[in-house]
Each structure stands twice: as structure tokens, then as C-alpha cells.
Amino acid sequence: REIEQLKKENARLKAALSEAEYECQRLTIINSNLESQLNESNRELEKNIDILQMMKKDIESLVESLKSNT
């Protein structure tokens, strides 16, 4: 009887381990997808920063030009 109980417990633990492994794989995939999205967002952010810096320089040049014309 004790052996049967241990076998049931062993089967339950194996099933729980299998479920945990599946969840780990699922979370690994989600993490990979989120990492890809983060990398893409960072690339877009860098592009936007570059554009804003160029616009700032253009605005500064325009301000200087307007100052010299007045």
C-alpha cells in the first residue's frame, strides 16, 4: 500500500514537473519575443533621437539667422 502511494506521488510530481517545464518553455518564448520588441523599439528611439537632434540644429540655425536679420 505504501508503495502504491509513493507511485502515485511520483506520478503527480512528474506531471507537475512536466507542467513546469512547459511553462518555462512558454515563458522563454514570450521573453524572446519581448526582447525582440524591445530591440526594435530601441532602434526606433535612436532614429527619433537622431531626427530630433537634427531638427534642433536646424531650429538653432534658423533662430540665429532670424537674430542676424533683425
C-alpha positions as CSV (number, residue, x, y, z in Angstrom):
1,R,0.0,0.0,0.0
2,E,2.8,2.4,0.8
3,I,4.5,1.6,-2.5
4,E,1.3,2.4,-4.3
5,Q,1.1,5.7,-2.5
6,L,4.7,6.5,-3.4
7,K,4.0,5.6,-7.1
8,K,1.0,8.0,-7.1
9,E,3.1,10.7,-5.5
10,N,5.9,10.1,-8.0
11,A,3.4,10.3,-10.9
12,R,1.9,13.5,-9.5
13,L,5.4,15.1,-9.1
14,K,6.4,14.0,-12.7
15,A,3.2,15.6,-14.0
16,A,3.9,18.8,-12.1
17,L,7.5,18.9,-13.4
18,S,6.3,18.4,-16.9
19,E,3.8,21.2,-16.5
20,A,6.6,23.5,-15.0
21,E,8.9,22.7,-17.9
22,Y,6.2,23.5,-20.4
23,E,5.5,26.8,-18.6
24,C,9.2,27.6,-18.6
25,Q,9.4,27.0,-22.4
26,R,6.4,29.2,-22.9
27,L,7.9,32.0,-20.8
28,T,11.2,31.6,-22.7
29,I,9.4,32.2,-26.0
30,I,7.5,35.2,-24.6
31,N,10.8,36.6,-23.2
32,S,12.4,36.2,-26.6
33,N,9.5,38.0,-28.3
34,L,9.6,40.8,-25.8
35,E,13.4,41.1,-26.2
36,S,12.9,41.4,-30.0
37,Q,10.2,44.1,-29.5
38,L,12.5,46.0,-27.0
39,N,15.4,45.9,-29.5
40,E,13.1,47.2,-32.3
41,S,11.8,49.9,-30.0
42,N,15.3,50.9,-29.1
43,R,16.3,51.2,-32.8
44,E,13.2,53.4,-33.4
45,L,14.0,55.5,-30.4
46,E,17.6,56.0,-31.6
47,K,16.3,57.1,-35.1
48,N,13.9,59.5,-33.4
49,I,16.6,61.0,-31.2
50,D,18.8,61.5,-34.3
51,I,15.9,63.2,-36.1
52,L,15.2,65.4,-33.1
53,Q,18.8,66.4,-32.8
54,M,18.9,67.4,-36.5
55,M,15.7,69.4,-36.1
56,K,17.2,71.1,-33.0
57,K,20.2,72.1,-35.0
58,D,18.0,73.4,-37.8
59,I,15.9,75.4,-35.4
60,E,19.0,76.8,-33.8
61,S,20.3,77.9,-37.2
62,L,17.0,79.5,-38.0
63,V,17.0,81.4,-34.7
64,E,20.5,82.6,-35.4
65,S,19.5,83.6,-38.9
66,L,16.5,85.5,-37.6
67,K,18.6,87.2,-35.0
68,S,21.1,88.4,-37.6
69,N,18.3,89.7,-39.8
70,T,16.7,91.9,-37.2
